[in-house]
Amino acid sequence: MPTGVRRLVNRLLAILVALVVWHLFALGPGASSDFPTPSASFRTAVDLAGTGAYWSNIATSVETALLGLALAVLVGVPVGLLIGADEHARRSTQLLLDFGRTVPAIALLPLFLLLFGATRELGLVLILVSAVWPVIIQTSYAVGEISPQLRRVGRAYHLTRWHLLRYLIAPSMFPFVFVGLRIAATLSLLMAISSEFLGGSDGLGYVLLQAMQINDTGRAFVYSFTAAFLGLLLNLVFVLLQRRVLWWHPSVRKGGAA
């Protein structure tokens, strides 16, 4: 059997096993709590997919996540470049970066909720606070790891700052930066839905909260799986973008960007 077909068969078998376990649990231990079966969840998903509110909430969550990710990139990349370009700056900010990336942004929700209320701005701030750290760290690390030989080549050819950034620094740092972007993208979607769930603004998180409050487990499952599918789709988009941009890099040619 070809490798690609065998991989596909293995994944389908894993999904089938998971569905069987889910179905048996729903009919057994989960029956007392109205745990939905896969078929019931599928019917609920079909019903919701026919409503405009379902797609509107998805669009709201995705838009908030992408706006927050854009803010994280606009802030994180320049800061990472400044930190990574100087060895003293890297050492001086190491403790601050380690502290910032370990602080859970959701712990700051009460403070941000008082400042911004149940608005989209709340989600954007939470995304920025959580997603900016992997972008800064990966960018600064990428710049700091650029080969000294490349820097000497740039000085020998008297390259301008723009050409140095475009032809030497950018190609060397992109593989690291894309790792940070993929982590930041996942955090952005997570924080967008969490802010809607805890803050009460429109989006997938809010309708999930409503479903849980009225004990509508069927809808709650569909909304949860929708959020999970969006996370997989967002990661896939960045994997494809990474392969498109870094087609020349060995990690992409050998199938490492997955």
Secondary structure, DSSP 8 states (H G I E B T S, - for coil): --HHHHHHHHHHHHHHHHHHHHHHHHHTGGGGGT---HHHHHHHHHHHHTSHHHHHHHHHHHHHHHHHHHHHHHHHHHHHHHHHT-HHHHHHHHHHHHHHHHS-GGGGHHHHHHHH-SSHHHHHHHHHHHHHHHHHHHHHHHHHTS-HHHHHHHHHTT--HHHHIIIIIHHHHHHHHHHHHHHHHHHHHHHHHHHHHHH--SSHHHHHHHHHHTT-HHHHHHHHHHHHHHHHHHHHHHHHHHHHHTTTSHHHHTT---
